[in-house]
Amino acid sequence: MAEFAATKPSLPGTAAPLYASATKERPMLRLKSRDLMQQMREVEIDHEGRIYRLRITQLNKLILTA
């Protein structure tokens, strides 16, 4: 699975934000759940060392738990 990161360089003497917010010039990234789940019913997401589980329920809803 591909990893996504902000790659816009910062100006000299400034720090680039770790996470970029959506703006008019830079729309929000949208992923299809089908692509994210890769034919699995449950995946683990590592966010800064903490593991979360994203799963598809029997009613085809998404649940994210820590």
LOMI-313570 format. One record per residue: residue in one letter; residue number from 1; x, y, z of N, C-alpha, C in turn. Coordinates in Angstrom, 2 decimals, m for minus. Atoms other than C-alpha are relative to their C-alpha. Example, Ala and Ser with C-alpha at 12.3 -4.5 7.8 and 13.67 -1.06 7.14 Angstrom:
2
site type->a; seq->1; n.px->0.89; n.py->m1.19; n.pz->0.00; ca.px->12.30; ca.py->m4.50; ca.pz->7.80; c.px->0.90; c.py->1.20; c.pz->0.00 $
site type->s; seq->2; n.px->m0.82; n.py->m1.19; n.pz->m0.06; ca.px->13.67; ca.py->m1.06; ca.pz->7.14; c.px->m0.77; c.py->1.09; c.pz->0.73 $
% end
This chain:
66
site type->m; seq->1; n.px->0.84; n.py->m1.17; n.pz->0.00; ca.px->0.00; ca.py->0.00; ca.pz->0.00; c.px->0.89; c.py->1.23; c.pz->0.00 $
site type->a; seq->2; n.px->m0.79; n.py->m1.22; n.pz->0.10; ca.px->1.28; ca.py->3.46; ca.pz->m0.83; c.px->m0.12; c.py->0.82; c.pz->1.28 $
site type->e; seq->3; n.px->0.03; n.py->m0.92; n.pz->m1.12; ca.px->2.20; ca.py->5.91; ca.pz->1.90; c.px->m0.14; c.py->1.40; c.pz->m0.56 $
site type->f; seq->4; n.px->0.24; n.py->m1.36; n.pz->0.45; ca.px->1.06; ca.py->9.52; ca.pz->1.59; c.px->0.66; c.py->0.96; c.pz->0.97 $
site type->a; seq->5; n.px->m0.65; n.py->m1.01; n.pz->m0.84; ca.px->3.04; ca.py->12.49; ca.pz->2.85; c.px->0.00; c.py->1.33; c.pz->m0.74 $
site type->a; seq->6; n.px->m0.11; n.py->m1.33; n.pz->0.60; ca.px->3.11; ca.py->16.22; ca.pz->2.26; c.px->1.42; c.py->0.18; c.pz->m0.51 $
site type->t; seq->7; n.px->m1.34; n.py->m0.11; n.pz->0.59; ca.px->6.01; ca.py->16.92; ca.pz->m0.11; c.px->0.33; c.py->1.43; c.pz->m0.42 $
site type->k; seq->8; n.px->m0.26; n.py->m1.39; n.pz->0.39; ca.px->5.72; ca.py->20.69; ca.pz->m0.65; c.px->1.15; c.py->0.55; c.pz->0.84 $
site type->p; seq->9; n.px->m1.14; n.py->m0.50; n.pz->m0.77; ca.px->9.08; ca.py->22.24; ca.pz->0.32; c.px->m0.37; c.py->1.27; c.pz->0.77 $
site type->s; seq->10; n.px->0.24; n.py->m1.20; n.pz->m0.80; ca.px->9.10; ca.py->24.89; ca.pz->3.03; c.px->0.99; c.py->1.09; c.pz->m0.40 $
site type->l; seq->11; n.px->m0.89; n.py->m1.12; n.pz->0.26; ca.px->10.66; ca.py->28.31; ca.pz->2.72; c.px->1.17; c.py->m0.05; c.pz->0.97 $
site type->p; seq->12; n.px->m1.14; n.py->0.00; n.pz->m0.92; ca.px->14.12; ca.py->28.81; ca.pz->4.23; c.px->m0.38; c.py->0.65; c.pz->1.33 $
site type->g; seq->13; n.px->0.27; n.py->m0.54; n.pz->m1.32; ca.px->13.83; ca.py->29.34; ca.pz->7.97; c.px->m1.38; c.py->m0.30; c.pz->0.54 $
site type->t; seq->14; n.px->1.33; n.py->0.37; n.pz->m0.49; ca.px->10.31; ca.py->27.90; ca.pz->8.25; c.px->m0.11; c.py->m1.51; c.pz->0.03 $
site type->a; seq->15; n.px->0.22; n.py->1.44; n.pz->m0.11; ca.px->9.14; ca.py->24.47; ca.pz->9.25; c.px->m1.27; c.py->m0.37; c.pz->m0.75 $
site type->a; seq->16; n.px->1.18; n.py->0.49; n.pz->0.70; ca.px->6.74; ca.py->22.54; ca.pz->7.05; c.px->m0.91; c.py->m0.70; c.pz->1.00 $
site type->p; seq->17; n.px->0.90; n.py->0.70; n.pz->m0.92; ca.px->3.61; ca.py->21.31; ca.pz->8.86; c.px->0.08; c.py->m1.50; c.pz->m0.22 $
site type->l; seq->18; n.px->m0.04; n.py->1.45; n.pz->0.09; ca.px->3.58; ca.py->17.60; ca.pz->9.63; c.px->m1.20; c.py->m0.51; c.pz->m0.79 $
site type->y; seq->19; n.px->1.21; n.py->0.39; n.pz->0.71; ca.px->0.00; ca.py->17.26; ca.pz->8.38; c.px->m0.57; c.py->1.24; c.pz->m0.66 $
site type->a; seq->20; n.px->0.55; n.py->m1.13; n.pz->0.74; ca.px->m1.42; ca.py->19.52; ca.pz->5.69; c.px->m1.52; c.py->m0.07; c.pz->0.02 $
site type->s; seq->21; n.px->1.46; n.py->m0.08; n.pz->0.06; ca.px->m5.04; ca.py->20.67; ca.pz->5.82; c.px->m0.42; c.py->0.23; c.pz->m1.44 $
site type->a; seq->22; n.px->0.54; n.py->m0.23; n.pz->1.33; ca.px->m7.22; ca.py->20.72; ca.pz->2.74; c.px->m0.24; c.py->1.50; c.pz->m0.17 $
site type->t; seq->23; n.px->0.25; n.py->m1.40; n.pz->0.34; ca.px->m7.40; ca.py->24.11; ca.pz->1.05; c.px->m0.59; c.py->0.04; c.pz->m1.40 $
site type->k; seq->24; n.px->0.51; n.py->m0.16; n.pz->1.35; ca.px->m8.85; ca.py->25.51; ca.pz->m2.14; c.px->1.04; c.py->m0.43; c.pz->m1.02 $
site type->e; seq->25; n.px->m1.08; n.py->0.33; n.pz->0.92; ca.px->m5.46; ca.py->25.08; ca.pz->m3.82; c.px->0.41; c.py->m1.47; c.pz->0.11 $
site type->r; seq->26; n.px->m0.41; n.py->1.39; n.pz->m0.23; ca.px->m4.86; ca.py->21.63; ca.pz->m2.32; c.px->m1.20; c.py->m0.75; c.pz->0.59 $
site type->p; seq->27; n.px->1.19; n.py->0.68; n.pz->m0.49; ca.px->m8.07; ca.py->19.57; ca.pz->m2.09; c.px->0.35; c.py->m1.19; c.pz->0.89 $
site type->m; seq->28; n.px->m0.19; n.py->1.13; n.pz->m0.91; ca.px->m8.49; ca.py->16.84; ca.pz->0.51; c.px->0.20; c.py->m1.29; c.pz->m0.79 $
site type->l; seq->29; n.px->m0.24; n.py->1.31; n.pz->0.59; ca.px->m7.17; ca.py->13.40; ca.pz->m0.38; c.px->m1.20; c.py->m0.89; c.pz->0.28 $
site type->r; seq->30; n.px->1.12; n.py->0.92; n.pz->m0.17; ca.px->m10.00; ca.py->10.92; ca.pz->m0.94; c.px->0.43; c.py->m1.38; c.pz->m0.46 $
site type->l; seq->31; n.px->m0.32; n.py->1.39; n.pz->0.32; ca.px->m9.44; ca.py->7.17; ca.pz->m0.85; c.px->m1.29; c.py->m0.81; c.pz->m0.02 $
site type->k; seq->32; n.px->1.13; n.py->0.93; n.pz->0.00; ca.px->m11.94; ca.py->4.50; ca.pz->m1.78; c.px->0.26; c.py->m1.07; c.pz->1.04 $
site type->s; seq->33; n.px->m0.18; n.py->1.01; n.pz->m1.05; ca.px->m12.51; ca.py->2.11; ca.pz->1.10; c.px->0.43; c.py->m1.33; c.pz->m0.62 $
site type->r; seq->34; n.px->m0.39; n.py->1.23; n.pz->0.70; ca.px->m12.14; ca.py->m0.74; ca.pz->m1.41; c.px->1.51; c.py->m0.06; c.pz->m0.20 $
site type->d; seq->35; n.px->m1.46; n.py->m0.06; n.pz->0.19; ca.px->m8.57; ca.py->0.41; ca.pz->m2.16; c.px->0.73; c.py->m0.10; c.pz->1.34 $
site type->l; seq->36; n.px->m0.63; n.py->0.00; n.pz->m1.31; ca.px->m7.74; ca.py->0.97; ca.pz->1.50; c.px->m0.05; c.py->m1.39; c.pz->0.64 $
site type->m; seq->37; n.px->0.18; n.py->1.30; n.pz->m0.66; ca.px->m9.09; ca.py->m2.39; ca.pz->2.69; c.px->0.63; c.py->m1.16; c.pz->m0.78 $
site type->q; seq->38; n.px->m0.63; n.py->1.02; n.pz->0.85; ca.px->m7.62; ca.py->m4.41; ca.pz->m0.24; c.px->m0.63; c.py->m1.38; c.pz->0.17 $
site type->q; seq->39; n.px->0.79; n.py->1.24; n.pz->m0.07; ca.px->m10.35; ca.py->m7.10; ca.pz->m0.10; c.px->0.04; c.py->m0.66; c.pz->1.38 $
site type->m; seq->40; n.px->0.01; n.py->0.51; n.pz->m1.37; ca.px->m9.91; ca.py->m7.54; ca.pz->3.67; c.px->m1.19; c.py->0.61; c.pz->0.73 $
site type->r; seq->41; n.px->1.08; n.py->m0.53; n.pz->m0.83; ca.px->m12.65; ca.py->m7.05; ca.pz->6.28; c.px->0.55; c.py->0.88; c.pz->1.12 $
site type->e; seq->42; n.px->m0.61; n.py->m0.74; n.pz->m1.10; ca.px->m10.19; ca.py->m5.56; ca.pz->8.80; c.px->1.45; c.py->0.30; c.pz->m0.33 $
site type->v; seq->43; n.px->m1.40; n.py->m0.38; n.pz->0.18; ca.px->m6.89; ca.py->m3.66; ca.pz->8.59; c.px->0.47; c.py->0.73; c.pz->1.25 $
site type->e; seq->44; n.px->m0.61; n.py->m0.75; n.pz->m1.09; ca.px->m4.50; ca.py->m2.20; ca.pz->11.15; c.px->0.66; c.py->1.24; c.pz->m0.57 $
site type->i; seq->45; n.px->m0.60; n.py->m1.27; n.pz->0.40; ca.px->m3.38; ca.py->1.42; ca.pz->10.89; c.px->0.93; c.py->0.44; c.pz->1.12 $
site type->d; seq->46; n.px->m0.98; n.py->m0.47; n.pz->m0.97; ca.px->m0.20; ca.py->2.54; ca.pz->12.65; c.px->0.06; c.py->1.52; c.pz->m0.12 $
site type->h; seq->47; n.px->m0.03; n.py->m1.47; n.pz->m0.03; ca.px->m0.57; ca.py->6.21; ca.pz->13.60; c.px->0.89; c.py->0.43; c.pz->1.15 $
site type->e; seq->48; n.px->m0.98; n.py->m0.47; n.pz->m0.97; ca.px->2.52; ca.py->7.54; ca.pz->15.36; c.px->0.23; c.py->m1.01; c.pz->1.12 $
site type->g; seq->49; n.px->m0.30; n.py->1.05; n.pz->m0.96; ca.px->3.16; ca.py->4.20; ca.pz->17.06; c.px->m1.21; c.py->m0.62; c.pz->0.67 $
site type->r; seq->50; n.px->1.22; n.py->0.58; n.pz->m0.58; ca.px->m0.43; ca.py->3.57; ca.pz->18.13; c.px->m0.74; c.py->m0.75; c.pz->m1.10 $
site type->i; seq->51; n.px->0.67; n.py->0.84; n.pz->0.99; ca.px->m2.28; ca.py->0.77; ca.pz->16.35; c.px->m1.51; c.py->0.15; c.pz->0.13 $
site type->y; seq->52; n.px->1.45; n.py->m0.09; n.pz->0.09; ca.px->m5.88; ca.py->1.30; ca.pz->15.26; c.px->m0.48; c.py->m1.11; c.pz->m0.93 $
site type->r; seq->53; n.px->0.60; n.py->0.99; n.pz->0.90; ca.px->m8.19; ca.py->m1.25; ca.pz->13.63; c.px->m1.19; c.py->0.62; c.pz->m0.71 $
site type->l; seq->54; n.px->1.11; n.py->m0.45; n.pz->0.82; ca.px->m10.50; ca.py->m0.32; ca.pz->10.80; c.px->m0.66; c.py->m1.25; c.pz->m0.55 $
site type->r; seq->55; n.px->0.66; n.py->1.20; n.pz->0.48; ca.px->m13.12; ca.py->m2.92; ca.pz->10.04; c.px->m1.34; c.py->0.32; c.pz->m0.64 $
site type->i; seq->56; n.px->1.29; n.py->m0.11; n.pz->0.66; ca.px->m16.18; ca.py->m3.40; ca.pz->7.88; c.px->m0.98; c.py->m0.90; c.pz->0.75 $
site type->t; seq->57; n.px->0.99; n.py->0.76; n.pz->m0.76; ca.px->m19.28; ca.py->m4.50; ca.pz->9.80; c.px->m0.88; c.py->m0.83; c.pz->m0.93 $
site type->q; seq->58; n.px->0.94; n.py->0.81; n.pz->0.78; ca.px->m21.97; ca.py->m6.94; ca.pz->8.69; c.px->m0.99; c.py->0.88; c.pz->m0.76 $
site type->l; seq->59; n.px->0.90; n.py->m0.95; n.pz->0.68; ca.px->m24.07; ca.py->m3.89; ca.pz->7.75; c.px->0.76; c.py->0.89; c.pz->m0.98 $
site type->n; seq->60; n.px->m0.85; n.py->m0.71; n.pz->0.96; ca.px->m21.20; ca.py->m2.65; ca.pz->5.52; c.px->0.33; c.py->1.43; c.pz->0.44 $
site type->k; seq->61; n.px->m0.43; n.py->m1.28; n.pz->m0.56; ca.px->m20.30; ca.py->0.26; ca.pz->7.82; c.px->1.45; c.py->m0.13; c.pz->0.44 $
site type->l; seq->62; n.px->m1.39; n.py->0.01; n.pz->m0.47; ca.px->m16.77; ca.py->1.25; ca.pz->8.89; c.px->0.05; c.py->0.36; c.pz->1.47 $
site type->i; seq->63; n.px->m0.23; n.py->m0.30; n.pz->m1.41; ca.px->m15.66; ca.py->1.18; ca.pz->12.53; c.px->1.50; c.py->0.06; c.pz->0.22 $
site type->l; seq->64; n.px->m1.41; n.py->m0.18; n.pz->m0.34; ca.px->m12.30; ca.py->2.53; ca.pz->13.73; c.px->0.12; c.py->m0.08; c.pz->1.52 $
site type->t; seq->65; n.px->m0.20; n.py->0.15; n.pz->m1.44; ca.px->m11.12; ca.py->1.40; ca.pz->17.18; c.px->1.49; c.py->0.05; c.pz->0.31 $
site type->a; seq->66; n.px->m1.39; n.py->m0.07; n.pz->m0.45; ca.px->m7.94; ca.py->1.94; ca.pz->19.17; c.px->0.36; c.py->m1.27; c.pz->0.74 $
% end
